[in-house]
Amino acid sequence: MGYPRMRRSVLSVAVAGVVSALSLTVGAQTTAQNAVNAAYTKYRNLQEGKNADYIPALAKVDPNLYGIALVTADGKVITAGDVKSEVSIQSISKVFTMARVIEDQGPAAIENRIGVDATGMRFNSIVSVELAQKVLGGPELNPLVNPGAITTTSMVQGATSDEVWRKILGTYNDFAGRQLSVLNDVYKSESDTNQRNQAIGMLMHAYGFIKSNPAQATDLYTRQCSVGVNARDLAVMAATLAFGGRNPVTGKQVIKAEYVPNVLAVMATAGLYDDSGKWLYHTGLPAKSGVGGGIIAVSPGKFGIAVISPPLDEAGNSVRAQRAITDISETLGGNPYVVPVRTASPVGTSGR
Ligand code: DON
């Protein structure tokens, strides 16, 4: 994506202070609502990108569907556009299955079995698996590309496929704060056309990354990608990560706060696939995209945000979502690497 030139100013730093400090006040809410409205209007008529079509059902989704939701620390949901229509969660699901495995087995389980490094390759690259196995000699993938994601799904524990599925969906429900369900047309469409993912599952099994039935892991992975979500759901899921694993709308602690930085680190490293570095360079936000058209992003301690708009760029990331989130975060001071500039006090004199 072509990013607009960064325009960080004294004003945006001042606004950042206001928003973080006044998340409960009407003034801060107005600032956030105005930012969301402005981004919605600015990109509503943007006609760049194209729906994913390698999963036939995704090509049929209305490309004009466009909604933005932002959730604050006190569980306020600020929206613009269509935040009710559902699309399939697709790769955004990978974050929450990873969170489940980290919660149950600890961060080392993911690091040791799969890895937490960027591959620099497409999300369904088989070469990246060969490279990890033959050249790098170990766990040099991550849970947000398909080989790592199918392996992550295989690590969710349960006596039967149904039990594993209930755990996966239950986790997504807790993050979203409501009961979600599978979009069956998408599940069927992807199941009929996912031979490449089936091959990846088999390969991951052959190389010992997957230790259980690879066909079951690929099927559950396909099902998890077909879960229906709207922009509001995704924003609440993002906000649960923004506020230490506690859903700010329901109040439920979904994963331990101490594990959230691990989840965010993988999102920062690999959330937008081979454009992850560019995204982080411009926004500083841990994020995750899906080919259904959704992107979630997390400003730790400040807000969770999600945008749904199906047309994607070459890297597989929603065009409108990237632009809208970049603008809104810029206005609200969401970049966690930006700190307000202080007037320096001479060393040894401060605090006296
Ligand atoms: O496995 C797949 O190809 C899809 N179910 C998910 C891919 C995806 O969302 C990648 N996103 N940018």
Residues whose N, C-alpha, C, O or C-beta is under 5 A from the ligand:
A	BS01	DON	Q90 S91 F123 C225 S289 G290 V291 G316
